[in-house]
Amino acid sequence: MKVNAKNKLSQQRRYQQLGIVLAGAALSMGTVAAEESSPRPSAEEQATLPSVTVTATRREASLRSVPIAISVLNGDLLEQANRNSIDSIVAELPSVNFRQQGGNKDSTIFVRGIGTISTSPGVEPTVSTVVDGVVYARPGQATLDLLDIDRIEVLRGPQGTLFGKNASSGVFNILSRKPSKETTGFIDASYFEGNEKRLRAGISGTLAPNLLSASFTALDSSYEGNVDNLSTQKKVNGYDRKGARAKFLLTPNNDLDISVIADYLRSTSSPTYVVLQSTNAPLLQAISPVRPGLDNRQVVYDLPNAITDFNKGLSAQVDWRNQGYTWTSITAARQWDNEQRTTTSAIGNSADVTRINAAFPATRDIGTLHYSQFSQELRLASSKDAAFEYVAGAYYLHGKDEETYQRIVTTSPSAINYGYAPYSVKTDSYSLFGEGNYKFSPDWKLLAGLRWTRDEVAYEHARISTQTVAFPGVQPATANAGSTTESAFSGRIGLQFDISKSISSYATLSRGYKGPAYNVFFNMLSRDTLALKPELSDSFEVGIKALLLDRKLSFNVAAFQTNYSNYQANFYDTVAGAVVTRLINAGEVSTRGVELEVEARPIPRLNLSASLAYIDARIDQFNCPAAAAASCNLNGQTLPFSPKWKSFARASYTIPLNNGLQVDVASDFSWQSKVQYDLFQSTTTIQGSVGLWNASVALSAPDNGWRLALIAKNLGDKSYATNLVNGTNTVTRAVPRDDQRYFGVNLRKDF
């Protein structure tokens, strides 16, 4: 439904008033604090930065001592900023971008401009997602909701030694909170404009003294959406998620820890793309009264897109310490079920055949996915603080993906055809790995690591059709199968030099590896039956990490150059009269750049942080297939989803009051330069530069364990796209949650 000018002006005034209230609250609370005598700062409030511990080397170490470019995100800060999924946290990571088109199975994480865009179950992601030591082999498993997160470590660049599996451009290492010894609990509730609600609750503590502790966290969140479906008179582009996570920690003695984690998450969503622009007059008439444009948030689907996900898993980690050595075993089983009901038509799906427009056949795509995986990792870590330290181990992963896909095409009330395809992919991956560092002087370390990986991939595919020839969107019946096996080495070598006790530097050469692939999908053709070669990456990186001015200032800087061969990418092709993307070994690409992270605490209670990345990700040599439906003159062009410049800055200040309360004022700003969303460089799929400003004011009583916050998102009211898709005379855009300014409140009680 359209918003008239008067209502829009009224809405703008209301937002301005809320903004004034937000700023006024911060100023008035600061004045109150200034007038009252402030209590003496505690040790935690002194003007020093806290120590940051990471597990990027498969053992705990300080961030400064690890010769890898790593960004660390605090789980508490993410929750307070209402960033609860990977697609929302990438704003805080200048080297990372995210693509989602349709459902979670279509999602892709890009690190330093590199990521694989494909819905095929026969291809690995380029960025590995690891949750509590367990590799999630399909990217959609980890993009739903982040629950009970302690921190997220983002390892940038090839990580083919210790993580190996699908880590040729980076790793998302996600760690949940450990159970506490004392009984604690919390209730956290949020409400935002647009009827977005989020409720979390948890309890943690000891079940058996000196033996067993546990934690349990539950989640219920929902959002109506920010797109109006004029046909159904309902909101779309929203979600509804419910989940729970239990973690048990058994410590029978001081040398043995056994951790068991069980988690479950159910999600329903209605991701929707809207028409941004079109030169097709009949289409414009068919979607009327929708008016394409950057501020368009309306569609006329007679059936909304509907996607359901079920994610669950069970894992057990055993850590046994003996004479300074630590033996670790991680055993895990996971299952992911996904159902997608989507459309490729701008006018509907269609439920009512009497509304069919012959010029625009209505399509209804129904896909189901059942994926299960089992993994086992064994590793040995040597004692710390020795001249030679190492980690060595073995890894195995078995995955099985079973999918069905049905496309129903309605061209008139009496002409309804469909195609149906069941297909499956089985993968087995075996690895042996080891990495060590030798301290041959007080200031110098030699780093070296190697991993051997063997991948076995097999697929089966069939398709039936109501027609013996191709019709719009569906190819004729077929059946085929295939298998392939590849083995490869990946690894790292480098030097680390401690310039002083507070400054370290490093230089490394790394090789990343991503396994072979099959392009298995609904309209798979004979040209897709050949296996894609493994994707290899060679990277050179130098970096400096420093903690200065009596721990008041830290900065990390890294410069890198990475070259990829046999790059697995999509190119345009025509299948059954429809333009699709097809996965191939596209050739050679490269990415180079500089990354900077700075954090400062110049005075007590004031925290400042900023990060900036310049990344030039380009196509060096594109191999154009003979059957290509589009021009492949792409050498020298930029890779998609990779802005050259991206930055993030945050400032927060705590104001203690005389009555034991405190006020927390925070603000952050993210900015990126223009970005091309299309590999084939369409002029209509470029998102211009965009900057987003968020802010919050919170009143809390730390001693009583409660916190009340007012949160404002996108204060500049900037409309933008997280993806642009070029169709036939039409461009559609993905509408992000913060496409408009909105406000919300958060209340948390700890007990």
VOGU-3710 file (C-alpha; in Angstrom, 3 decimals, decimal comma):
1> mkvnaknkls> 0,000/0,000/0,000  1,344/3,421/-0,942  2,283/6,011/1,614  0,990/9,464/0,640  3,173/12,577/0,961  1,391/13,833/4,071  1,839/10,537/5,923  5,438/10,271/4,779  6,174/13,798/6,066  4,515/12,917/9,354
11> qqrryqqlgi> 6,609/9,784/9,600  9,786/11,771/8,940  8,878/14,258/11,692  8,226/11,384/14,098  11,629/9,908/13,303  13,267/13,318/13,802  11,571/13,663/17,171  12,761/10,197/18,192  16,260/11,113/17,095  16,141/14,284/19,179
21> vlagaalsmg> 14,920/12,245/22,160  17,789/9,782/21,655  20,399/12,548/21,541  18,751/14,449/24,371  18,748/11,385/26,600  22,485/10,976/26,109  23,184/14,644/26,827  20,919/14,899/29,852  22,276/11,727/31,400  25,796/12,971/30,835
31> tvaaeesspr> 24,897/16,245/32,552  23,484/14,412/35,549  26,669/12,393/35,805  28,818/15,502/35,593  26,868/17,219/38,354  27,102/14,260/40,705  30,320/12,990/42,200  31,434/9,883/40,296  32,636/6,818/42,171  36,239/5,771/41,809
41> psaeeqatlp> 36,741/3,602/38,683  37,226/-0,103/39,293  40,161/-2,035/37,914  38,074/-2,983/34,867  37,339/0,678/34,195  40,984/1,770/34,025  42,230/3,127/30,714  43,774/-0,118/29,465  42,641/-2,502/26,773  41,715/-6,036/27,808
51> svtvtatrre> 43,686/-9,050/26,641  42,220/-10,894/23,656  42,609/-14,665/23,462  42,057/-16,610/20,237  42,175/-20,265/19,211  43,198/-19,705/15,586  46,199/-22,024/16,007  44,036/-24,747/17,629  45,295/-23,704/21,051  44,654/-20,647/23,173
61> aslrsvpiai> 47,039/-17,751/22,527  47,004/-13,969/22,683  45,829/-12,214/19,530  49,115/-10,327/19,225  51,208/-13,515/19,290  49,411/-15,236/16,394  50,913/-14,574/12,910  47,539/-14,533/11,164  45,268/-11,645/10,205  42,351/-12,107/12,608
71> svlngdlleq> 39,318/-9,992/13,469  37,638/-10,755/16,797  34,005/-9,849/17,492  32,636/-9,883/21,038  29,367/-11,790/21,435  27,917/-9,373/24,005  28,523/-6,357/21,764  26,928/-8,124/18,795  23,796/-8,879/20,823  23,555/-5,306/22,099
81> anrnsidsiv> 23,784/-4,016/18,511  21,039/-6,440/17,343  23,487/-8,277/15,070  22,407/-11,891/15,392  23,370/-13,558/12,113  26,325/-13,582/9,745  24,553/-11,395/7,176  24,214/-8,648/9,799  27,673/-8,836/11,413  29,582/-8,358/8,136
91> aelpsvnfrq> 29,009/-4,597/8,562  31,654/-4,749/11,310  34,137/-6,652/9,109  35,642/-4,537/6,307  37,285/-7,565/4,661  34,067/-9,621/4,631  30,889/-9,442/2,549  27,781/-11,595/2,336  25,417/-12,615/-0,446  21,962/-14,071/0,027
101> qggnkdstif> 19,604/-14,758/-2,848  16,486/-16,692/-2,073  17,144/-18,972/0,889  20,033/-20,004/3,093  21,231/-22,634/0,625  22,019/-19,769/-1,771  24,117/-17,797/0,727  27,813/-17,033/0,286  30,476/-15,474/2,509  33,234/-13,483/0,783
111> vrgigtists> 36,586/-12,819/2,457  38,971/-10,459/0,715  36,653/-10,491/-2,302  36,674/-14,271/-2,789  33,603/-16,517/-2,452  31,767/-19,180/-4,433  28,257/-18,399/-5,682  26,406/-21,655/-6,276  23,318/-23,511/-5,069  24,837/-26,844/-6,068
121> pgveptvstv> 25,349/-29,386/-3,253  28,387/-30,611/-5,172  30,575/-27,588/-4,449  32,240/-26,436/-1,233  32,102/-22,900/0,129  35,311/-20,901/-0,107  35,078/-19,716/3,502  34,892/-22,376/6,195  32,476/-21,939/9,103  33,573/-23,694/12,300
131> vdgvvyarpg> 31,365/-23,693/15,411  32,954/-24,982/18,616  35,479/-26,964/16,604  32,911/-28,492/14,200  33,151/-27,682/10,481  29,794/-26,833/8,859  30,249/-28,264/5,377  27,304/-26,419/3,771  27,213/-22,605/4,095  23,475/-22,427/4,800
141> qatldlldid> 23,909/-24,349/8,049  25,495/-21,370/9,798  23,600/-18,363/8,420  20,377/-18,611/10,419  20,945/-17,251/13,925  23,869/-17,005/16,305  22,955/-18,250/19,766  24,946/-17,920/23,007  28,087/-16,623/21,276  31,203/-15,785/23,291
151> rievlrgpqg> 33,220/-14,492/20,343  33,760/-14,848/16,611  37,268/-15,103/15,197  37,481/-14,271/11,499  40,698/-15,613/9,984  41,445/-13,792/6,740  43,283/-15,427/3,852  43,950/-19,113/3,030  43,837/-21,339/6,124  44,679/-24,633/4,505
161> tlfgknassg> 46,850/-26,056/7,298  44,920/-26,333/10,550  41,371/-25,900/9,186  41,853/-27,209/5,669  38,329/-28,100/4,616  36,826/-25,367/2,390  39,063/-22,653/3,859  40,832/-21,370/0,747  39,994/-17,720/1,511  39,230/-17,679/5,240
171> vfnilsrkps> 37,542/-19,121/8,315  34,669/-18,038/10,551  35,608/-19,588/13,891  32,568/-19,245/16,194  32,863/-20,096/19,886  29,976/-20,357/22,336  30,107/-19,524/26,034  31,272/-22,109/28,546  29,021/-23,143/31,461  29,725/-21,178/34,634
181> kettgfidas> 30,529/-22,741/37,999  28,176/-20,479/39,923  24,474/-20,527/39,095  23,653/-17,630/36,808  20,881/-16,818/34,387  19,463/-14,109/32,182  16,371/-12,958/30,307  16,879/-10,690/27,306  13,948/-9,149/25,401  13,980/-6,748/22,435
191> yfegnekrlr> 11,320/-5,039/20,375  11,910/-3,010/17,205  9,712/-1,097/14,804  8,227/-3,342/12,158  7,069/-5,739/14,859  10,479/-7,362/15,240  10,667/-9,286/18,510  13,522/-11,214/20,082  13,429/-13,132/23,353  16,359/-15,055/24,794
201> agisgtlapn> 16,755/-16,755/28,132  19,447/-18,892/29,662  20,689/-20,541/32,809  24,127/-21,873/33,698  25,752/-23,451/36,714  27,067/-26,522/38,496  25,039/-29,739/38,543  27,567/-31,779/40,506  30,320/-29,992/42,448  33,781/-30,361/40,894
211> llsasftald> 32,346/-32,731/38,290  29,576/-31,428/36,028  28,377/-27,994/34,959  25,867/-27,084/32,257  24,221/-24,219/30,430  20,950/-23,966/28,546  19,868/-21,133/26,246  16,616/-20,695/24,314  15,623/-18,257/21,578  12,337/-17,019/20,087
221> ssyegnvdnl> 12,537/-14,235/17,504  10,313/-12,977/14,707  9,979/-10,134/12,229  7,023/-9,386/9,957  9,170/-7,953/7,168  9,634/-4,661/5,353  8,039/-5,448/1,987  4,292/-5,193/1,316  2,673/-7,919/-0,782  -0,266/-6,104/-2,364
231> stqkkvngyd> -1,853/-9,360/-3,525  -2,096/-10,939/-0,079  -2,164/-7,688/1,944  0,600/-9,082/4,156  4,192/-8,206/4,993  6,996/-10,359/3,562  10,809/-10,411/3,763  10,655/-11,428/7,428  11,397/-14,458/9,582  10,347/-16,546/12,585
241> rkgarakfll> 13,042/-18,447/14,501  12,981/-20,703/17,534  15,953/-22,557/18,937  17,731/-23,987/21,950  21,268/-24,928/22,877  22,538/-27,078/25,765  26,165/-27,446/26,780  27,537/-29,856/29,397  31,068/-29,764/30,784  32,304/-32,855/32,646
251> tpnndldisv> 35,585/-32,502/34,589  36,290/-35,786/36,443  39,841/-34,567/37,260  42,171/-31,657/36,584  43,547/-33,272/33,430  40,340/-34,250/31,649  37,537/-32,091/30,169  34,561/-33,551/28,292  32,213/-31,106/26,611  28,914/-32,176/25,024
261> iadylrstss> 26,813/-29,727/22,977  23,335/-30,199/21,539  21,564/-27,520/19,527  18,351/-27,099/17,545  17,008/-24,231/15,450  13,845/-23,906/13,378  13,459/-20,983/11,016  10,786/-19,856/8,570  11,396/-16,857/6,342  10,037/-15,052/3,298
271> ptyvvlqstn> 13,019/-13,404/1,559  11,722/-11,255/-1,278  13,344/-9,304/-4,098  11,552/-6,199/-5,384  11,651/-4,617/-8,838  14,154/-1,792/-8,914  13,784/-0,849/-12,558  12,312/-2,235/-15,765  12,064/-1,232/-19,417  9,344/-3,797/-20,106
281> apllqaispv> 6,039/-1,925/-20,498  3,777/-5,019/-20,276  5,540/-6,043/-17,061  5,089/-2,583/-15,556  1,391/-2,848/-16,351  1,184/-6,351/-14,900  2,735/-5,372/-11,555  0,769/-2,145/-11,214  0,278/-0,378/-8,780  3,850/-1,286/-7,839
291> rpgldnrqvv> 6,231/1,418/-8,993  9,841/0,295/-9,487  12,500/2,412/-7,816  15,119/2,489/-5,095  12,463/3,091/-2,449  10,142/0,381/-3,785  9,159/-2,082/-1,069  6,100/-3,616/-2,751  5,424/-6,808/-4,720  2,344/-8,502/-6,173
301> ydlpnaitdf> 3,065/-12,187/-5,565  -0,169/-14,134/-5,128  1,867/-16,656/-3,095  4,750/-15,426/-0,950  8,178/-17,005/-1,002  8,341/-19,399/1,943  11,508/-21,047/3,228  11,800/-23,400/6,202  15,016/-24,574/7,846  15,667/-27,152/10,560
311> nkglsaqvdw> 19,199/-27,269/11,948  20,312/-29,613/14,696  23,485/-31,223/15,905  25,316/-33,108/18,627  29,031/-32,904/19,344  31,470/-34,120/21,986  34,945/-32,746/22,645  37,440/-34,529/24,880  40,594/-32,744/26,059  43,123/-34,827/27,969
321> rnqgytwtsi> 46,260/-33,180/29,343  49,253/-35,385/30,100  52,803/-34,252/30,903  52,302/-30,923/29,172  50,704/-32,414/26,058  47,007/-32,064/25,186  45,115/-34,742/23,265  41,843/-33,562/21,693  39,018/-35,480/20,078  35,978/-33,784/18,473
331> taarqwdneq> 33,150/-36,028/17,286  30,090/-34,444/15,688  26,930/-35,269/13,779  24,724/-32,604/12,194  21,549/-32,474/10,138  20,057/-29,707/8,028  16,620/-29,814/6,388  15,505/-27,057/4,066  12,351/-26,475/2,037  12,019/-23,589/-0,402
341> rtttsaigns> 8,891/-22,424/-2,204  9,919/-19,572/-4,448  9,129/-17,924/-7,758  11,169/-16,600/-10,676  8,292/-14,457/-11,952  7,793/-10,783/-11,061  4,003/-11,201/-10,989  3,392/-14,338/-8,969  3,650/-18,067/-8,479  0,566/-18,530/-9,270
351> advtrinaaf> -2,196/-19,755/-6,973  -5,005/-18,351/-9,119  -4,623/-19,512/-12,722  -7,247/-17,022/-13,869  -4,730/-14,251/-13,162  -2,065/-15,701/-15,446  -0,546/-13,222/-17,865  0,493/-15,101/-20,995  3,456/-12,761/-21,504  4,853/-13,702/-18,103
361> patrdigtlh> 4,466/-17,395/-17,299  3,949/-17,922/-13,588  6,480/-20,271/-12,032  6,415/-22,087/-8,725  9,659/-23,706/-7,578  9,502/-26,226/-4,739  12,792/-27,576/-3,454  13,618/-29,836/-0,524  17,030/-30,544/0,961  18,160/-33,100/3,514
371> ysqfsqelrl> 21,816/-32,895/4,472  23,621/-34,920/7,118  27,267/-34,943/8,086  29,547/-36,811/10,460  33,010/-35,588/11,368  35,869/-36,757/13,551  39,008/-34,841/14,438  41,948/-36,061/16,507  44,891/-33,837/17,348  47,860/-33,503/19,670
381> asskdaafey> 49,226/-30,180/20,942  52,667/-30,001/22,462  53,464/-28,246/25,709  53,570/-24,452/25,655  56,568/-22,198/26,128  58,996/-24,706/24,642  61,497/-23,836/21,925  59,514/-26,000/19,497  55,718/-26,079/19,708  53,404/-27,965/17,390
391> vagayylhgk> 49,899/-29,206/16,683  49,320/-32,365/14,633  46,264/-34,422/13,832  43,868/-36,189/11,511  40,417/-35,241/10,233  37,528/-37,035/8,515  34,192/-35,748/7,251  31,348/-37,623/5,561  28,479/-35,689/4,062  25,357/-36,740/2,195
401> deetyqrivt> 23,011/-34,319/0,472  19,642/-35,441/-0,922  17,513/-32,916/-2,783  14,389/-32,734/-4,900  13,339/-29,842/-7,081  10,049/-29,256/-8,866  9,242/-26,386/-11,216  5,613/-25,727/-12,158  5,108/-23,436/-15,156  1,633/-22,024/-15,830
411> tspsainygy> 1,168/-20,174/-19,132  -2,627/-20,257/-19,180  -5,470/-21,818/-17,142  -5,291/-24,898/-19,376  -1,521/-25,065/-19,852  0,296/-26,251/-16,741  3,579/-28,138/-17,119  6,267/-29,165/-14,709  9,664/-30,755/-14,314  10,831/-32,800/-11,342
421> apysvktdsy> 14,392/-33,760/-10,404  15,725/-35,840/-7,504  19,511/-35,716/-7,024  22,114/-36,473/-4,371  25,772/-35,843/-3,600  28,055/-37,843/-1,298  31,399/-36,547/-0,069  34,204/-38,080/1,968  37,197/-36,012/3,018  40,345/-37,313/4,767
431> slfgegnykf> 43,176/-35,143/6,106  46,460/-35,353/7,952  47,936/-32,097/9,209  50,629/-30,561/11,350  51,977/-27,114/12,129  54,795/-25,993/14,355  56,923/-23,026/15,254  60,555/-23,051/16,322  61,907/-20,198/18,438  65,547/-20,102/17,337
441> spdwkllagl> 66,248/-16,828/19,175  64,439/-14,736/21,795  62,875/-12,592/19,045  62,606/-14,879/15,997  60,303/-17,802/15,209  60,155/-20,064/12,193  56,620/-21,195/11,243  55,821/-24,222/9,091  52,739/-26,344/8,466  51,480/-28,907/5,980
451> rwtrdevaye> 48,160/-30,629/5,323  47,341/-33,535/3,019  43,723/-33,833/1,923  41,924/-36,497/-0,095  38,396/-35,704/-1,351  35,942/-38,197/-2,840  32,793/-36,782/-4,464  29,981/-38,747/-6,124  26,595/-37,641/-7,453  23,388/-39,014/-8,954
461> haristqtva> 20,875/-36,927/-10,896  17,610/-37,531/-12,742  14,904/-35,320/-14,216  11,420/-36,031/-15,546  9,209/-33,633/-17,468  5,682/-33,360/-18,807  7,159/-32,460/-22,212  9,605/-34,308/-24,447  11,214/-31,020/-25,472  12,395/-28,065/-23,444
471> fpgvqpatan> 9,841/-25,483/-22,345  10,397/-22,220/-20,398  12,571/-23,040/-17,397  12,619/-26,853/-17,803  14,876/-29,177/-19,816  13,779/-32,635/-21,084  14,115/-35,822/-19,027  17,603/-37,137/-18,304  19,599/-39,267/-15,861  23,300/-39,376/-15,096
481> agsttesafs> 25,848/-40,075/-12,362  29,527/-39,543/-11,728  32,364/-39,578/-9,217  35,813/-38,115/-8,802  38,736/-38,255/-6,367  41,437/-35,645/-5,800  44,354/-35,322/-3,383  46,388/-32,213/-2,653  48,778/-30,547/-0,220  48,205/-27,184/1,402
491> griglqfdis> 50,207/-25,401/4,048  52,102/-22,404/5,328  55,649/-21,231/6,009  56,824/-17,983/7,502  58,851/-15,964/9,952  57,755/-14,063/13,046  59,871/-11,289/14,564  59,116/-9,618/17,880  60,273/-6,042/17,411  59,724/-5,425/21,110
501> ksissyatls> 57,664/-6,854/23,945  54,645/-4,963/22,618  55,182/-5,144/18,848  55,348/-8,270/16,697  55,666/-8,722/12,958  55,343/-11,630/10,563  55,625/-12,674/6,929  54,006/-15,852/5,577  53,536/-17,815/2,380  50,337/-19,906/2,358
511> rgykgpaynv> 48,603/-22,311/0,035  44,858/-22,857/0,229  42,852/-25,716/-1,236  39,201/-26,187/-2,117  38,162/-29,621/-3,344  36,751/-30,795/-6,671  33,130/-30,054/-7,505  30,143/-31,058/-9,595  27,572/-28,553/-10,767  24,531/-30,574/-9,696
521> ffnmlsrdtl> 21,225/-28,699/-10,017  17,685/-28,994/-11,373  18,395/-28,209/-15,061  21,740/-30,028/-15,102  22,890/-30,843/-18,659  25,471/-33,225/-20,120  28,086/-30,447/-20,070  27,797/-30,421/-16,248  28,761/-34,089/-15,815  32,501/-33,332/-15,845
531> alkpelsdsf> 34,064/-32,670/-12,464  35,548/-29,275/-11,743  39,197/-29,229/-10,734  40,183/-28,210/-7,194  40,646/-24,496/-6,595  44,128/-23,541/-5,347  45,285/-20,292/-3,796  48,787/-18,965/-3,117  49,117/-16,050/-0,732  51,887/-13,803/0,543
541> evgikallld> 51,132/-11,746/3,646  53,034/-9,419/5,955  51,673/-7,932/9,151  52,400/-5,979/12,307  50,539/-6,227/15,627  51,143/-3,773/18,432  49,894/-2,953/21,916  51,222/0,469/22,914  51,002/3,349/25,400  50,630/1,171/28,484
551> rklsfnvaaf> 47,909/-0,895/26,797  45,894/2,177/25,799  46,316/1,653/22,054  46,446/-1,401/19,808  46,700/-1,695/16,080  46,967/-4,542/13,601  47,907/-4,028/9,979  48,229/-6,634/7,225  49,136/-6,425/3,543  48,511/-9,348/1,230
561> qtnysnyqan> 48,544/-10,672/-2,317  46,650/-13,894/-3,143  46,412/-15,624/-6,536  43,768/-18,254/-7,326  43,954/-20,862/-10,065  41,076/-23,026/-11,337  38,744/-20,472/-9,741  35,263/-21,999/-9,392  32,747/-19,387/-10,578  29,464/-18,993/-12,432
571> fydtvagavv> 28,971/-17,769/-15,974  25,742/-16,994/-17,804  24,112/-19,662/-19,949  20,696/-20,191/-21,523  18,708/-23,229/-20,385  15,202/-23,871/-21,723  14,910/-20,249/-22,838  15,928/-18,900/-19,430  19,248/-17,271/-18,528  20,934/-19,169/-15,679
581> trlinagevs> 24,382/-19,246/-14,099  26,605/-22,291/-14,557  29,553/-23,290/-12,366  32,895/-23,731/-14,166  36,642/-23,525/-13,601  36,646/-19,902/-14,696  40,404/-19,383/-14,731  42,642/-17,161/-12,628  41,726/-14,358/-10,227  43,679/-12,419/-7,629
591> trgvelevea> 43,101/-10,204/-4,625  45,456/-7,757/-2,975  45,100/-5,111/-0,342  45,790/-3,622/3,053  43,774/-4,055/6,266  43,989/-1,916/9,385  42,381/-2,346/12,815  42,812/0,175/15,629  41,441/0,138/19,177  42,026/2,734/21,887
601> rpiprlnlsa> 41,017/3,473/25,450  42,498/6,966/25,974  40,657/7,607/29,241  38,721/5,364/31,618  35,332/4,204/30,298  35,913/5,531/26,738  36,364/2,884/24,032  37,219/3,715/20,431  37,746/1,284/17,572  38,051/1,538/13,815
611> slayidarid> 38,870/-0,795/10,953  39,543/-0,156/7,283  40,214/-2,389/4,304  41,383/-1,609/0,799  40,862/-4,700/-1,355  41,396/-4,977/-5,092  39,894/-8,313/-6,199  40,121/-8,827/-9,947  39,759/-11,340/-12,778  43,165/-12,038/-14,322
621> qfncpaaaaa> 42,301/-14,655/-16,942  38,714/-15,776/-17,578  38,208/-18,986/-19,543  35,140/-18,416/-21,687  33,238/-21,674/-22,489  32,192/-22,155/-26,095  28,529/-22,471/-25,040  28,471/-19,204/-23,097  25,369/-17,063/-23,540  27,143/-13,866/-22,539
631> scnlngqtlp> 30,357/-12,053/-23,349  33,364/-13,339/-21,431  35,682/-10,409/-22,059  36,208/-10,016/-18,329  39,976/-9,874/-17,894  40,906/-7,026/-15,589  37,357/-6,577/-14,266  36,466/-6,497/-10,578  35,071/-9,527/-8,778  31,469/-9,242/-7,533
641> fspkwksfar> 30,526/-8,429/-3,924  33,892/-6,770/-3,313  33,980/-3,013/-2,679  37,443/-1,520/-2,942  37,051/0,378/0,320  35,116/-0,612/3,397  35,319/0,679/6,961  33,709/0,442/10,373  34,071/2,666/13,454  32,588/2,452/16,945
651> asytiplnng> 32,710/4,706/19,999  31,250/3,988/23,440  31,383/5,809/26,752  30,245/4,725/30,198  28,971/7,381/32,603  28,788/6,197/36,244  26,049/7,793/38,372  26,140/8,390/42,116  23,325/5,950/42,878  25,051/2,858/41,467
661> lqvdvasdfs> 23,513/3,241/38,020  25,443/3,891/34,868  24,702/5,227/31,387  26,267/3,656/28,298  26,300/5,753/25,134  27,442/4,059/21,915  27,505/4,834/18,229  28,898/3,109/15,155  29,263/3,978/11,502  29,909/1,638/8,574
671> wqskvqydlf> 30,783/2,735/5,045  31,699/1,063/1,805  32,498/2,285/-1,682  30,497/1,232/-4,708  30,221/-2,494/-5,338  29,415/-4,537/-8,441  27,056/-7,461/-7,796  27,362/-9,046/-11,246  30,396/-10,990/-12,443  29,572/-9,855/-15,979
681> qstttiqgsv> 29,811/-6,166/-15,044  26,292/-4,997/-15,844  25,884/-1,246/-15,389  22,523/-1,827/-13,697  23,880/-3,986/-10,862  26,180/-1,467/-9,196  25,357/-0,331/-5,682  26,763/3,117/-5,031  28,731/3,969/-1,914  26,673/3,860/1,256
691> glwnasvals> 27,205/4,755/4,906  25,019/3,652/7,825  24,942/5,278/11,258  23,616/3,483/14,345  23,436/4,628/17,969  22,226/3,503/21,387  21,718/4,801/24,918  21,463/2,374/27,848  20,742/2,748/31,544  21,965/-0,114/33,702
701> apdngwrlal> 22,556/-1,217/37,273  25,579/-3,557/37,146  25,204/-4,564/40,799  21,530/-5,463/40,320  22,033/-7,043/36,904  19,610/-5,122/34,692  20,054/-3,025/31,557  17,555/-0,992/29,497  18,649/0,296/26,074  17,174/2,444/23,325
711> iaknlgdksy> 18,621/1,471/19,936  18,492/3,407/16,664  19,458/1,830/13,332  20,250/3,635/10,075  19,744/7,117/11,515  20,520/8,650/8,118  17,573/6,746/6,593  19,667/5,401/3,699  18,001/2,998/1,273  20,371/0,523/-0,345
721> atnlvngtnt> 20,641/-3,000/-1,773  22,562/-6,011/-0,506  22,204/-7,662/-3,928  21,071/-6,596/-7,397  20,008/-9,191/-9,969  19,859/-8,415/-13,677  16,991/-10,185/-15,483  15,264/-9,765/-18,822  14,766/-5,981/-19,060  14,379/-5,962/-15,276
731> vtravprddq> 16,606/-5,345/-12,259  15,511/-6,580/-8,831  17,060/-5,781/-5,476  17,392/-7,481/-2,102  15,891/-5,267/0,621  17,961/-5,450/3,840  16,454/-5,204/7,331  17,961/-1,750/7,872  16,846/-0,363/4,519  15,007/2,336/6,523
741> ryfgvnlrkd> 15,578/4,086/9,820  14,028/2,258/12,762  14,134/2,236/16,561  13,888/-0,397/19,243  14,301/-1,156/22,920  16,193/-3,911/24,706  15,761/-5,056/28,305  18,095/-7,544/29,950  18,057/-8,971/33,462  20,902/-11,075/34,835
751> f> 20,428/-13,087/38,010
//
